[in-house]
């Protein structure tokens, strides 16, 4: 049998890989609505690269969607759909290296066998930068988060159960809110307060049928993201 001499790290030349490699954490850009628009700033090399579909985000850096819509998937069933002028980064946080996002971001999980996954993948779906960690149960539903002002984020629960939580100064998790059904939650945050006093649910209201239809068309239908 003949062994081809292939340099380590060069056997997947069809994929563009950006960022310093972090073991067990791989996120792939699977859709970009406007080519040569999305940017990735590498924290290590301090360089900016244009990102298109097929790019693997290996580690620390900031992806900015600019004038495009972007879909990112990881290798455990998490799906992130970024609206225009939104951001996605991989950062070391209380739960390890995980996604931190901002702007208009819809997070969902594909149906996967959670018992098969390594423990590292059983954490939350990441953290919205100005507020909290997000977890959705069961895996077939979605959560959309938008920043509407400097101190207010809006969470749109699109079915199932959404759990939003944070970690205090001692590294202990605490619940901010849990919501089921099709519900809109306005969350106000005050950065000058202690963590357990920082977040206040300002309003919690059911989504109208028209809101559910519009949000589903914009963020959940696969036809809009391929």
TINU-566135 format. One record per atom (N, C-alpha, C): x, y negated, z; residue in one letter. Coordinates in steps of 0.1 Angstrom, whole numbers, padded with zeros to 4 digits, always signed. Each point is the difference from the previous one (the first is absolute). Layout:
N
XYZA;...
END
This chain:
226
+0009+0012+0000X;-0009-0012+0000X;+0009-0012+0000X;-0003-0010-0008X;+0007-0012-0002X;-0006-0011+0010X;+0009-0006+0007X;-0004-0011+0009X;+0003-0013-0006X;-0010-0008-0002X;+0002-0014-0006X;+0006-0009+0011X;+0010-0007-0004X;+0006-0010+0010X;-0008-0013+0000X;-0008-0001+0010X;-0008-0012+0002X;+0004-0007+0012X;+0003-0012-0001X;+0004-0008+0012X;-0011-0001+0010X;+0003+0001+0013X;-0010-0001+0010X;-0008-0013-0001X;-0013+0001+0001X;-0008-0012-0001X;-0003-0005-0014X;+0004+0008-0010X;-0002-0004-0014X;-0009+0009-0008X;-0006+0010+0007X;-0008+0010-0007X;-0015-0005-0002X;-0003-0012+0004X;-0013-0006-0003X;+0001-0013-0006X;+0007-0001-0011X;+0002-0012-0007X;-0012-0007-0006X;-0011+0008-0001X;-0012-0005-0005X;-0007-0009+0010X;+0004+0000+0013X;-0006-0008+0010X;+0009-0011+0005X;-0006-0012+0001X;+0008-0011+0006X;-0002+0001+0015X;+0011+0000+0008X;-0001+0001+0014X;+0007-0012+0007X;-0008-0007+0008X;+0004-0013+0006X;+0001+0001+0015X;+0010-0005+0006X;+0002-0001+0014X;+0009+0011+0005X;+0005-0002+0013X;+0008+0010+0006X;-0008+0012+0005X;+0004+0012-0004X;-0008+0012+0003X;-0002+0002+0015X;-0013+0002+0003X;-0004+0004+0014X;-0006+0014+0000X;+0007+0010+0006X;-0005+0014-0001X;-0015+0001+0004X;-0007+0007-0008X;-0014+0003+0002X;-0010-0010-0003X;+0005-0012-0005X;-0009-0011-0003X;+0002-0004-0015X;-0010+0004-0008X;+0000-0003-0014X;-0013-0005-0005X;+0000-0012-0006X;-0012-0006-0005X;+0002-0003-0015X;-0009+0003-0008X;+0001-0001-0015X;-0011-0010-0005X;+0005-0010-0008X;-0009-0009-0006X;-0007+0008-0012X;-0013+0002+0001X;-0007+0008-0010X;-0008-0009-0010X;-0002-0012+0002X;-0007-0009-0009X;+0004-0015+0002X;+0002-0006-0011X;+0003-0015+0000X;-0009-0006-0012X;-0008-0009+0004X;-0009-0005-0011X;+0006-0010-0010X;+0011-0006+0005X;+0007-0009-0009X;+0015+0003+0000X;+0006+0005-0011X;+0014+0004+0000X;+0009-0011+0002X;+0012+0003+0006X;+0010-0010+0002X;-0004-0012+0008X;-0009+0002+0010X;-0006-0010+0008X;+0004+0002+0015X;-0001+0013+0004X;+0002+0003+0014X;+0015+0000+0004X;+0003-0005+0011X;+0014-0001+0005X;+0002+0008+0012X;+0012+0005+0001X;+0005+0007+0012X;+0013-0006+0005X;+0000-0005+0012X;+0012-0006+0006X;+0006+0010+0009X;+0012+0005-0003X;+0008+0009+0008X;+0006-0007+0012X;-0003+0004+0012X;+0005-0006+0012X;+0015+0002+0001X;+0005+0012-0005X;+0014+0004+0002X;+0009-0008-0010X;-0003+0000-0012X;+0008-0006-0011X;-0004-0014-0002X;-0011-0005+0005X;-0005-0013-0002X;-0002-0003-0015X;-0005+0009-0007X;-0002-0002-0015X;-0015+0003-0002X;-0005-0006-0011X;-0014+0001-0004X;-0001+0007-0013X;-0009+0010-0001X;-0002+0008-0012X;-0014+0001-0004X;-0003-0001-0013X;-0014+0001-0005X;-0004+0015+0001X;-0013+0002+0005X;-0005+0013+0002X;-0011+0004-0009X;+0000+0011-0006X;-0011+0005-0008X;-0004+0014+0005X;-0010+0006-0006X;-0005+0013+0004X;+0011+0010-0001X;+0001+0009+0009X;+0010+0011+0001X;+0012-0004+0008X;+0000-0011+0006X;+0011-0004+0009X;-0002+0006+0014X;+0010+0005+0006X;+0000+0006+0013X;+0006-0010+0010X;-0007-0003+0010X;+0005-0009+0011X;+0006+0008+0011X;+0013+0001+0000X;+0007+0009+0009X;+0002-0005+0014X;+0000-0013+0002X;+0003-0005+0013X;-0003-0015+0002X;+0009-0007+0007X;-0003-0013+0005X;+0000-0010-0011X;-0012-0007-0002X;-0001-0011-0010X;-0014-0005+0000X;-0002-0011-0007X;-0013-0006-0001X;-0005+0000-0014X;-0012+0006-0003X;-0006+0000-0013X;-0011-0011+0000X;+0000-0009-0010X;-0009-0011-0001X;-0008+0002-0013X;-0013+0001+0000X;-0008+0003-0012X;-0001-0011-0009X;+0002-0013+0005X;-0002-0012-0009X;-0013+0000-0007X;+0000+0000-0014X;-0012-0002-0007X;-0006+0014-0005X;+0004+0011+0007X;-0004+0013-0004X;-0007+0007+0011X;-0007+0011-0003X;-0005+0009+0010X;+0009+0012+0000X;+0002+0006+0011X;+0010+0010+0002X;-0005+0012+0008X;+0002+0012-0004X;-0003+0012+0008X;+0013+0007+0004X;+0000+0004+0013X;+0012+0007+0005X;-0005+0012+0007X;+0006+0012-0002X;-0004+0012+0007X;+0013+0006+0006X;-0003+0006+0012X;+0012+0008+0006X;-0002+0015-0002X;+0009+0008+0005X;-0001+0014-0002X;-0008+0008+0011X;-0009-0007+0006X;-0009+0006+0010X;-0014-0004-0002X;-0003-0006-0011X;-0014-0003-0003X;-0005-0014+0003X;+0009-0009+0005X;-0004-0013+0002X;+0000-0008-0013X;-0010-0009-0001X;-0001-0008-0012X;-0002-0014+0004X;+0008-0009-0006X;-0001-0015+0003X;-0002-0007-0013X;-0011-0008-0001X;-0003-0008-0012X;+0000-0015+0004X;+0010-0006-0006X;+0003-0014+0003X;-0007-0009-0011X;-0007-0010+0005X;-0005-0011-0009X;+0011-0009-0004X;-0004-0010-0007X;+0010-0010-0005X;+0006-0008+0012X;+0012-0004-0001X;+0007-0007+0010X;+0000+0006+0014X;+0002+0013+0000X;+0001+0008+0012X;+0014+0006+0002X;+0003+0005+0012X;+0013+0005+0002X;+0000+0014+0007X;+0011+0007-0002X;+0001+0014+0006X;+0015+0002+0003X;+0003+0003+0012X;+0014+0003+0004X;+0001+0012+0009X;+0012+0005+0001X;+0003+0012+0009X;+0008-0005+0011X;-0004+0001+0012X;+0007-0006+0012X;+0000+0009+0011X;+0010-0002+0009X;+0001+0008+0012X;-0009-0006+0011X;-0010+0007+0003X;-0010-0006+0010X;-0001+0010+0011X;-0011-0002+0009X;-0001+0009+0011X;-0002+0015-0003X;-0006+0002-0012X;-0002+0014-0004X;+0011+0006-0010X;+0011-0007+0000X;+0010+0004-0009X;+0000-0009-0013X;+0006+0005-0011X;-0001-0007-0012X;-0013+0003-0007X;-0008-0011-0002X;-0013+0002-0006X;-0004-0013-0008X;-0010+0001-0008X;-0004-0012-0008X;-0005-0011+0008X;+0004-0012-0003X;-0006-0013+0005X;-0005-0008-0012X;-0013-0004+0000X;-0005-0006-0011X;-0008-0013+0003X;-0003-0008-0010X;-0006-0013+0002X;-0007-0004-0013X;-0010-0009+0002X;-0007-0005-0012X;-0014+0007-0001X;-0003+0006-0011X;-0012+0008-0002X;+0005+0015-0003X;-0002+0008+0010X;+0005+0014-0001X;-0011+0010+0004X;-0003+0009-0009X;-0009+0011+0003X;+0008+0013+0003X;-0003+0006+0011X;+0008+0012+0004X;-0010+0011+0001X;+0004+0012-0006X;-0008+0012+0001X;+0009+0012+0001X;-0006+0011+0003X;+0007+0013+0000X;-0007+0010-0009X;+0008+0007-0008X;-0006+0011-0008X;-0002+0012+0010X;-0008+0009-0004X;-0003+0012+0008X;+0013+0009+0000X;+0006+0001+0011X;+0012+0009+0001X;-0001+0009+0013X;+0007+0010+0000X;+0000+0009+0012X;+0009-0006+0010X;-0005-0006+0010X;+0008-0007+0010X;+0009+0010+0008X;-0005+0012+0001X;+0008+0010+0008X;+0013+0004-0008X;+0000-0002-0013X;+0011+0004-0008X;+0011-0011+0000X;-0004-0013+0003X;+0009-0011+0000X;+0010+0000+0012X;+0012-0005-0002X;+0009-0002+0011X;-0006-0010+0010X;+0005+0000+0012X;-0006-0009+0010X;+0002-0015-0004X;+0010-0003-0007X;+0003-0014-0004X;-0011-0006-0008X;-0008+0009-0007X;-0010-0005-0009X;-0014-0001+0007X;-0001+0003+0013X;-0013+0000+0006X;-0002-0013+0008X;+0008-0010-0003X;-0002-0013+0007X;-0010-0008-0008X;-0001-0013+0003X;-0009-0009-0006X;+0003-0002-0015X;-0008-0007-0007X;+0002-0003-0014X;+0009-0013-0001X;+0006-0004+0011X;+0008-0012-0001X;-0006-0012+0008X;+0006-0011-0002X;-0004-0012+0008X;-0002-0012-0008X;-0012-0007+0002X;-0002-0013-0006X;+0009-0010+0007X;+0008-0008-0008X;+0011-0008+0006X;-0005-0009+0012X;-0011-0007-0002X;-0004-0010+0010X;-0009+0006+0011X;-0003+0013-0001X;-0008+0005+0010X;+0004+0014+0004X;-0006+0011-0005X;+0001+0013+0007X;+0002+0012-0008X;+0002+0011+0007X;+0001+0013-0007X;-0014+0005-0004X;+0000+0008-0011X;-0013+0004-0005X;+0000+0015-0002X;-0011+0006+0004X;-0002+0015-0001X;-0015+0002-0005X;-0002+0009-0010X;-0013+0002-0004X;-0003+0015+0001X;-0013+0003+0004X;-0004+0014+0003X;-0015+0001-0006X;-0003+0010-0008X;+0009+0010-0006X;+0008-0006-0011X;+0007+0008-0008X;+0010-0005-0009X;-0006-0005-0013X;-0013+0002-0003X;-0005-0003-0013X;-0006-0014-0001X;+0001-0008+0010X;-0005-0014+0000X;+0011-0010+0000X;-0003-0013-0001X;+0010-0010-0001X;-0003-0012+0009X;+0011-0008+0002X;+0000-0012+0008X;+0006-0011-0008X;-0007-0011-0002X;+0006-0011-0007X;+0003-0011+0010X;+0012-0007-0001X;+0003-0010+0009X;+0004-0013-0008X;-0005-0011+0005X;+0003-0013-0007X;+0004-0010+0011X;+0009-0009-0004X;+0003-0011+0009X;-0008-0012-0005X;-0008-0006+0008X;-0009-0011-0005X;+0005-0013+0006X;+0008+0000+0010X;+0006-0013+0005X;+0012+0004+0008X;+0007-0010+0005X;+0013+0002+0007X;-0002+0008+0013X;-0012+0001+0005X;-0002+0007+0013X;-0012+0011-0001X;-0005+0003-0012X;-0011+0009-0001X;+0002+0010-0012X;-0002+0012+0004X;+0000+0011-0010X;-0013+0007+0000X;-0005+0004-0012X;-0013+0006-0001X;+0002+0015-0005X;-0006+0009+0008X;+0001+0014-0003X;-0014+0005-0006X;+0001+0006-0011X;-0012+0006-0006X;+0000+0015+0000X;-0008+0006+0009X;-0001+0014+0001X;-0009+0006-0011X;+0005+0008-0008X;-0008+0005-0011X;-0004+0015+0002X;-0004+0003+0012X;-0005+0013+0003X;+0009+0007+0010X;-0006+0011+0007X;+0008+0007+0009X;+0003-0008+0013X;+0011+0002+0006X;+0004-0007+0012X;+0014-0007-0001X;+0000-0013+0003X;+0013-0007+0000X;+0004-0003+0014X;+0013+0003+0003X;+0006-0003+0013X;+0011-0010-0002X;-0001-0011+0007X;+0010-0011-0001X;+0006-0001+0014X;+0014+0000+0001X;+0006+0000+0013X;+0014-0007-0001X;+0006-0002+0011X;+0013-0006+0001X;+0008+0006+0011X;+0013-0005+0002X;+0009+0004+0011X;+0003-0012+0008X;+0000+0001+0013X;+0003-0011+0009X;+0015-0001+0002X;+0004-0009+0009X;+0014-0003+0002X;+0008+0012+0006X;-0008+0009+0006X;+0007+0012+0006X;-0001+0012-0010X;-0004-0002-0012X;-0001+0010-0010X;-0011+0010+0001X;-0011-0005+0007X;-0011+0009+0003X;-0012-0004-0010X;-0006+0009-0007X;-0011-0003-0009X;-0012-0004+0007X;-0008-0009-0006X;-0013-0004+0006X;-0010-0003-0012X;-0012+0004+0002X;-0011-0001-0010X;-0004-0015-0001X;-0002-0005-0012X;-0006-0013-0002X;-0014+0001-0004X;-0003+0009-0010X;-0014+0003-0003X;-0001+0013-0008X;-0011+0006+0002X;-0004+0012-0008X;-0013-0002-0006X;-0002+0003-0013X;-0012-0003-0007X;-0004+0011-0010X;-0013+0003-0001X;-0004+0010-0010X;-0010-0007-0009X;-0003+0007-0011X;-0009-0005-0010X;+0006-0011-0008X;-0008-0006-0008X;+0004-0011-0009X;-0001-0013+0008X;+0011-0005+0005X;+0000-0011+0010X;+0012-0010-0003X;-0003-0012+0002X;+0010-0011-0002X;+0004-0005+0014X;+0013-0001+0003X;+0005-0004+0013X;+0009-0012-0002X;-0003-0011+0007X;+0010-0012+0000X;+0008+0001+0012X;+0013+0000-0002X;+0009+0002+0012X;+0009-0013+0001X;-0001-0007+0011X;+0008-0012+0002X;+0013+0004+0008X;+0011-0006-0004X;+0013+0003+0008X;+0007-0013+0004X;+0005+0000+0012X;+0007-0011+0006X;+0014+0004+0003X;+0010-0004-0007X;+0014+0005+0001X;+0006-0004+0013X;-0005-0011+0007X;+0006-0005+0012X;-0005+0008+0013X;-0009+0010-0002X;-0005+0007+0012X;+0007+0014+0001X;-0001+0006+0011X;+0005+0014+0002X;-0007+0009-0009X;+0006+0011-0004X;-0006+0009-0010X;-0014+0005+0004X;-0003+0003+0012X;-0013+0006+0003X;-0011-0011+0001X;+0004-0013-0001X;-0009-0011+0000X;+0000-0007-0013X;+0008+0005-0009X;+0002-0008-0013X;-0011+0002-0010X;-0007+0011+0000X;-0010+0003-0010X;-0014-0001+0005X;-0009-0007-0007X;-0014-0001+0004X;-0009+0002-0012X;-0009+0009+0002X;-0010+0003-0011X;-0010-0012+0000X;+0000-0008-0010X;-0009-0012-0001X;-0013+0004-0004X;-0001+0009-0010X;-0013+0004-0006X;+0000+0014-0005X;-0011+0007+0001X;-0001+0013-0005X;-0014+0002-0006X;-0001+0001-0014X;-0012+0000-0006X;-0001+0011-0011X;-0012+0005-0003X;-0001+0010-0010X;+0002-0006-0014X;+0006+0008-0009X;+0002-0004-0014X;-0013+0001-0007X;-0003-0010-0009X;-0012+0001-0008X;+0002+0010-0011X;-0010+0004-0006X;+0001+0010-0011X;+0008-0006-0012X;-0002-0013-0002X;+0008-0007-0011X;+0014+0000+0003X;+0004-0003+0013X;+0014+0000+0004X;+0006+0013-0002X;-0007+0011+0004X;+0005+0014-0001X;+0003+0003-0015X;-0010-0004-0009X;+0002+0003-0014X;+0012-0008-0006X;+0001-0013+0004X;+0010-0008-0006X;+0014+0004+0005X;+0002+0004+0013X;+0013+0004+0005X;+0003+0014-0006X;-0010+0008-0002X;+0003+0014-0005X;+0005-0002-0015X;-0006-0008-0007X;+0004-0002-0014X;+0014-0006-0001X;+0003-0009+0009X;+0013-0008-0001X;+0011+0009+0005X;-0002+0008+0011X;+0012+0006+0006X;+0000+0015+0000X;-0012+0007-0001X;-0001+0014+0001X;-0001+0008-0012X;-0007-0005-0010X;-0002+0007-0013X;+0014+0002-0007X;+0003+0012-0003X;+0013+0003-0006X;+0001-0006-0014X;-0011-0003-0007X;+0001-0006-0013X;+0007-0013+0000X;-0001-0007+0011X;+0006-0013+0001X;+0015+0001+0004X;+0005+0012+0003X;+0014+0001+0005X;+0008+0011-0008X;-0002+0000-0013X;+0007+0009-0009X;+0002-0006-0014X;
END
